[in-house]
Amino acid sequence: MAVPPHVSVLSTGNLDQYCSACAGPAPAGGGLKRCPKCKTVFYCNSECQNRDWAWHKRECIALQKWAATAPSAELAIPGEAVRCLGRILWGSQKEGLDSPWAQEIRMMHSNRSSLQPSAFESHTHLAHSVVRYLGVSSPQELEPYGLRSAGDLVDLISRFTTNTFTLTEPALTPIGICVAPTIAFANHSCDPNAVIVFPRSSSASSAKEPLLHLIVLRDIAAGKEVRISYVDTTLPKALRQKELKEVYGFECQCKLCIRALPADPREALWCPKGCGGICPYPTEENVLTRCVKCNAPISDPDAVLDALRVGQDALDKATMLQLKDPAKARQLTSNILPILTSAGVTPSSHPLLAMTRLHQELLIAALPSELSQETLDETIRTAAKYSAGLQALLPKGHPVRAVALGELGKLLAVDEPSPPSGPDVAARFPPSGPPRLKLAYESLVKAREEMLVGFGKADGGGQLGREIRDAVVRLEKELGVWTAGIRNALEDTVAARVGSPSK
Ligand SMILES: C[S@@+](CC[C@H](N)C(=O)[O-])C[C@H]1O[C@@H](n2cnc3c(N)ncnc32)[C@H](O)[C@@H]1O
């Protein structure tokens, strides 16, 4: 099922990187074209600009006024939530307050009556910003937008917060937010049977993008509910529950939340005896923990608790530093990853999995400027660990798992800057030469299979699935050349032997 969102906006940092109409990236070789009036939004071309004009017309004036009264250059553009709410309110007027469009927005679920205290402040702040953005000075002036009181505005903000989807690139990088009332009917499960993706199809022209796809991951029996996940399901239960309570106002009762597992792979240590089993994390209340398979106890639970505390702290810091000071963030992840690993934390566990992913992102960002064999190999090892961690948590075909496998395959396919040699080379990971290409090929083939599930088979796994298919074809040719080269060399050797006079 694919639907265009009622409204979508880019996050502020992405406004000059993606088109504000179709959400496509800046075309290669030529930049995006900026709106000459507000100088804030950008488009692929005049077609996208014309298409968006009905939405941007009033936004354009509001953006100019906002910038003129902003206290500093950093605050010259309102945040994505304010801009999205602006589009919803102007859109309701444009389409008509009684139009199906506006009614569908009003029908979205509101949690106003059960608002968490933690949400009051952010909702009030957002309400003030929206009022400033619309340029209204009294509650009466909100009436033309269908809001009869300040309470109605709070209600709209609650509906907006509860029903917003993250707008992503085909490879799942978040680039903004959107509101799609029909899909917002889907309830949550931490073990979802469906996902939301933006795969960008080849058949639909960019005039129809962005298109939100609801993809079913497994067969759903008639009468059973389609459920998506509102939170990152690789996180441990306590973190998932916290976010679900704070943002969506409910306590999750899905099977992953209520069924007591002997050990959750999101919070597990390897068996200290190395039997291959796992042990649940120790806690402050219950430090004694044993392998669920062989019953061996963890010898130093306090050291594990310390490592987990240090790991979470470093993850928070490195995430904050990721954009501002990536070198420092990478130093942090490089230092802390071995601490978590040597404490026995499994690759699928928190915060190791999240930190491995961050480390991979930091390494990939640095690769173009420091493409050495050492950095490339470290990036591949990190990508392999991240992918292995995800495979223990997410079902086959989950888009997050498929993208991670694709990343690993692409990294393995990068030309080696200085392939290692020596006696121990065969035992190293990642391998070098043809075995590396073979592994790249296998990873990309698996990634493509999973993308056909997670991003939809009908369209070849979306833009990413098509890119991976092309990479597979290129590698097939390359491997064919290698294989042919080896076969020719072998044939030459045999021919030389046969041809040489016997002694
Ligand atoms: C995006 S709406 C989902 C659709 C909503 N149930 C409706 O009827 O319109 C999100 C809200 O639905 C409710 N909800 C979604 N999943 C839930 C679940 N697993 N358990 C309890 N409430 C849930 C919560 O109130 C949440 O804030």
The ligand as a Tripos MOL2 file, in Angstrom:
@<TRIPOS>MOLECULE
LIG
   27    29     1     0     0
SMALL
NO_CHARGES

@<TRIPOS>ATOM
      1 C1         -0.8800    6.7140   15.5660 C.3       1 LIG1
      2 S1         -2.1740    6.4270   16.6980 S.3       1 LIG1
      3 C2         -2.7040    4.8530   16.2270 C.3       1 LIG1
      4 C3         -4.1330    4.7920   15.8390 C.3       1 LIG1
      5 C4         -5.1120    4.9550   16.9780 C.3       1 LIG1
      6 N1         -5.1980    3.7220   17.7610 N.3       1 LIG1
      7 C5         -6.4850    5.3340   16.4460 C.2       1 LIG1
      8 O1         -7.4530    4.7130   16.7900 O.co2     1 LIG1
      9 O2         -6.5300    6.2890   15.6860 O.co2     1 LIG1
     10 C6         -1.2420    6.1940   18.1150 C.3       1 LIG1
     11 C7         -2.0250    6.0370   19.3810 C.3       1 LIG1
     12 O3         -2.7600    4.8220   19.3680 O.3       1 LIG1
     13 C8         -2.6820    4.1850   20.6330 C.3       1 LIG1
     14 N2         -1.9140    2.9450   20.4930 N.ar      1 LIG1
     15 C9         -1.1880    2.5650   19.4240 C.ar      1 LIG1
     16 N3         -0.6440    1.3610   19.6070 N.ar      1 LIG1
     17 C10        -1.0040    0.9600   20.8200 C.ar      1 LIG1
     18 C11        -0.7390   -0.2200   21.5910 C.ar      1 LIG1
     19 N4          0.0250   -1.1940   21.1390 N.pl3     1 LIG1
     20 N5         -1.2830   -0.3000   22.8250 N.ar      1 LIG1
     21 C12        -2.0650    0.7040   23.3080 C.ar      1 LIG1
     22 N6         -2.3430    1.8330   22.6320 N.ar      1 LIG1
     23 C13        -1.8300    1.9780   21.4020 C.ar      1 LIG1
     24 C14        -1.9700    5.1570   21.5710 C.3       1 LIG1
     25 O4         -2.9100    5.9600   22.2150 O.3       1 LIG1
     26 C15        -1.1570    5.9840   20.6040 C.3       1 LIG1
     27 O5         -0.8550    7.2660   21.0980 O.3       1 LIG1
@<TRIPOS>BOND
     1     1     2 1
     2     2     3 1
     3     2    10 1
     4     3     4 1
     5     4     5 1
     6     5     6 1
     7     5     7 1
     8     7     8 2
     9     7     9 1
    10    10    11 1
    11    11    12 1
    12    11    26 1
    13    12    13 1
    14    13    14 1
    15    13    24 1
    16    14    15 ar
    17    14    23 ar
    18    15    16 ar
    19    16    17 ar
    20    17    18 ar
    21    17    23 ar
    22    18    19 1
    23    18    20 ar
    24    20    21 ar
    25    21    22 ar
    26    22    23 ar
    27    24    25 1
    28    24    26 1
    29    26    27 1
@<TRIPOS>SUBSTRUCTURE
     1 LIG1         1 GROUP 0 **** ****
